[in-house]
Amino acid sequence: MSSALTDLLPLPIVQAPMAGGVSLPQLAAAVSEAGGLGFLAAGYKTADGMYQEIKQLRSLTSRPFGVNLFMPQPEHPGASTGSTGAAPAAPPAAGAVELYAHQLAGEAAWYGTELGDPDSGRDDGYDAKLAVLLDNPVPAASFHFGVPAPDTLAALRRAGTFTLVTATTVEEALAVERAGADAVIVQGVEAGGHQGTHRDIPENDGSGIGLLSLLAQVREAVGLPLIAAGGLMRGSQIAAVLAAGASAAQLGTAFLATPESGAAAVHKEALTDPLFVRTELTRAFSGRPARGLVNRFLREHGPYAPAAYPEVHHLTSPLRKAAAKAGDAQGMALWAGQGHRLARTLPAGRLVEVLTAELDAARTALSDGGATDAGGAR
């Protein structure tokens, strides 16, 4: 682990930034206070909203923390973002979003709401948020859906901010390294929520790589520190990714059920509800591949959702909010990783302690097993 990363991470545990109101300052503070690295999610917030949460977090902890930004989206789904240098792909069929809106009309009537405006913006206030982070530097900043420009990463480094960028393939990880980031978040297909792919290509739906396989491939190709993400719920799994070459593990779903999480109660309960037995990658709620618990909305609309982010996200936003208000898990985006059945309702700080104890136990078992193998049976 690099010295800069060691300063950020007394423990090799990162709380994933979960947009949509889940990663509250209270959650990030509890994780950081326990020795992990808590993260705020700036996605879907205004620049001022992000700034106010940073101020609140700083009032709760003096420990390092991070802030996650979504990269601006290209004009057409499939076009490259950041510095990957890939050629744009063809846009979806004309009127695909409008056709999807017609399909969702019954949902709007059922929940007594209007559909959202799909043309509500593509950049998520990226430039304004960057300006805030450069004027008021935070210890760490991570990026999803693409790679920031090299001069942006250099400016953040000069400001004292450690930068991390999500990658879902070896090619994306190499692009992150070329751009000058400090670390790569290696996201396996098991991860809950949105896949951080740099180019959203419909032909690749469902073809993601499992975390351990991806980690090994990236480890051999990239010289940066790696943060492993995807389906991790136990300390033994953290031990496995550390043994495979990661410097730390990023966990999202594991922290979703904590009291400090801002997830709706019905979402937390669904993680271990026998009614929800599996997850799938879907475009139903946002137009981008994201892993969630399979519910009615996902089953009925997932097969027809166009590759159009953030248009579909804006379109379905009122539906998701109305379903959450009604406590209807069948109409919500129940983002969750493949390990969701292992969720624990512990306070976030206590969860970090339990994960650390499990990690230590797994390392001891590995060490004892190695000694036994070398010295013969005991």
Buried (B, 14 or more C-beta within 10 A) or exposed (E): BEEBBEEBBBBBBBBBBBBBBBBBBBBBBBBBBBBBBBBBBBBBBEBEEBBEBBEBBBEBBEBBBBBBBBBBBBEBBBBBBBBBEBEEBEBBEEEBBEEBBEEBEEBBEBBEBEBBEBEEEBEBBBEBBBEBBBEEEBBBBBBBBBBBEBEBBBBBBEBEBBBBBBBBBBBBBBBBBBBBBBBBBBBBBBBBBBBBBBBBBBEBBEEBBEBBEBBBBBBEEBEBBBBBBBBBBBBBBBBBBBEBBBBBBBBBBBBBBBEBBBBBEBBBBBBBBEEBEEBBBBBBBBBBBBBBBBBBBBEBBBEEBBBBBBBBBBBBBBBBBBBBEBEBBBBBBBBBBBBBBBBBEBBBBBBBBBBBEBBEEBBEEBEEEEEEEEEEEE
